[in-house]
Amino acid sequence: MPKRSKANGFARPVTTQRDYENAAAVARRLASQADRDSAAEKRLQSLLRELERYDELEEEEQDDEEDLRYSGPRRRWSDNGSDGGGSDDS
């Protein structure tokens, strides 16, 4: 099994909830290390930026979904004229 290469200070973009959870776990692990080298510190900062960017995108998507919902007046079943009494046309 080949050894893992050292951290290069960059983090890949976080695009899914699974990516977010994995990046958060790595960030917690890096944050708990007392003897971080400069590359690990850069990677931690990069991960935190990507996590923040993902949070902002999630908030924007929630706002967009709220904007797409129907915001007109709510109607009740009785508003459509068929209240069960029917219309007498005779």
N, C-alpha and C positions, 0 to 999 in steps of 0.2 A: 504494500500500500504506500503510495507516494506521500511525502510530507506536504502539508499545506504551505503555500507560500505566505510570506509575511504580508500584513495589511499594507495596502498602497495609499491609504488615506482617502479613498473614494468609496461611496456607497451607491449601489444601483438604485434606480427609482422605485419607490414603493407604489404599486398600482392596485393591489388587492388586499383584502382583509388578512389573508394568510401571510402575504409579504409584510404587512404591518406588524403582525404578531411575532414573526420571526425576527424582524429588525429590532423590535422592542426588546426581545430576549437578548439579542447580541448587545444592544446598547446597555442593558442592565449589567450584563457580564463585564463589558468593557469599563463601565463606570465603577464597578466594585474592585477593579484591579488598582492597587496602589502604585505599582511600578510601571505605568504606561510609558511607552516610548512616544516620540513625536508622531510617528505614523499612526499609532493606535489612537492618539488624541485627535488627530485629524479625522480619522475614520469615525470616531465617536461623534465629533461635531457634525460631520457629513450625515451620519445616520439620524441625528437629532433634527437636522434641517429637513431631511426627506420625510421623517415622521410628521413634522410640523406642516409640511406641504400637503401630505396626504390628509391630515386633519382639516386643513382649509378647503381642500377639494370636496371632502365629505360634507362639510357645512354648506358649500355652494350647491351641491347636488340636492340637498334637502330643501334649500331655498327654491331651487328650480322646480322641484316636485310640487311644492306648495303653490307656486305661481301657475302651474299647469292645471291644478284642480279647478273645478267649476266653482266660481265665486258668485254666481247669480242667485236669485231668490230661491229658497227651498220650497218645494211644492208638496202638498199632502195629497193622498189618494182622493180625498173628497173634492179637491180643486179641479178635477178634470170633468166634472159634471155627471159622472156615473156613480152616484151615491147609493145606488141600489133601488131607488124609487122608480127609475125608468122614466121615460117621457110618454105621455098619453097623446098619441096622434089621432085617436079615433073620434 
